[in-house]
Amino acid sequence: MMYSVGGIELEADDQGYLLEAVFDDEAVRVIAKAESIELTDAHWEVINYLREQYREEGATPNFRAMLKGMAEIRPEVDSKYLYDLFPIGPAKQGPKVAALPQPLGKGGY
């Protein structure tokens, strides 16, 4: 699978996750459109959090860690808030839309 971003083909696995992280906002827009997600400021806040975690840790957080980390940024964040943004699963769909590789863990506990 490939995503075309600004005339460049980005390689993705069969589930649509990029094979290598791309920190280009246009890539996020292209993947979000493919996922039928209309990006809002709330989406970008989560995307930027995931990108920061990926840069610092080399991986994205599982759902519990994501929930805790986002609640430190925005206290009203809860499970429903994150699932409203990324209905397939915040710890799985969030990194995909953020143009990051597929998470290594199972995304739960």
Secondary structure by P-SEA (a helix, b strand, c coil): cccccccbbbbbccccccccccccaaaaaaaaaaacccccaaaaaaaaaaaaaaaaccccccaaaaaaaaaaacccccaaaaaaacccccaaaaaaaaccccccccccc
